[in-house]
Amino acid sequence: MSRSTVCLTCDFDAVSPWLHLFDGQESPTKLSRGLFGVDYGTPRLLELFDQHDIEATWFVPGHTIASFPDACEAVWSRGHDIQHHGWTHRPLSSYETEAEERSDIERGIESIETLTGRRPIGFRSPSWDFSPRTLSILRDLGFEWDSSQMGADFHPYRLRTGWEAPLDQPFDRGEPTDIVELPVSWQRDDFPPFAYRRGQGFVTERSVFDQWLTQFEWMHEHIDDGVFVLTIHPQVSGQSHRLTNLDQLLESLKEFSNVDFRTLSSVAAEFVDN
Ligand SMILES: [Zn+2]
């Protein structure tokens, strides 16, 4: 019988992405969307996860840890895993030098060590954006897994180095590394459909949760040891109606046979052992 794993992941960005997005200008209204995630979204999600007895993986930028230490401590003390999500949430490909990119990642490591007393082993790139240098920096700094890329939907795999993509030659995939990828998808992320931005309309929200359930059903039926990674943001999914829908989705997922809710660190460790 098929066994399936669900990994709930929360990107606790708070105000950090609003420092970089759109026109780059700080806006009190944009920043307040992040503050909602700190003051309301995160406590509500922690409560929901407690009700379902689920341990989630939280990706927390160093900027969030430094700005909102009590909220981050609440996540940690409630028994969730906390891993790396950059320091300022600045897209890594926007750094001009390797030294600047490495410095951002090192500062983020220090922030998580301050909060948890543990060095992070997992990484999620801000905006799921890698530079060509990112993988080698992660390997140098001792990371064991990443969750930013999209080369599979429901299978962990290994990130590759030495790949080449010339315009006038065939693509060379390179060689696998020891970094495990736990792939993400814009199809399993709350931000694209729900987070209003100018020029982007709202969707029928229930349909998104139905799509997530349909994706899981397909995985459970067709994939042995499938891993379903869902990405949510406290400032997006901590809104009232989405909490109701998320609660119902979790109930539906728990009704399937042989379904476990686990952290990404746990899934990566098992992948390596096998
Ligand atoms: Zn983020």
Boltz pocket constraint, residues with backbone or C-beta under 6 A from the ligand:
constraints:
  - pocket:
      binder: B
      contacts: [[A, 11], [A, 12], [A, 13], [A, 17], [A, 85], [A, 89], [A, 125], [A, 126], [A, 127]]
      max_distance: 6.0
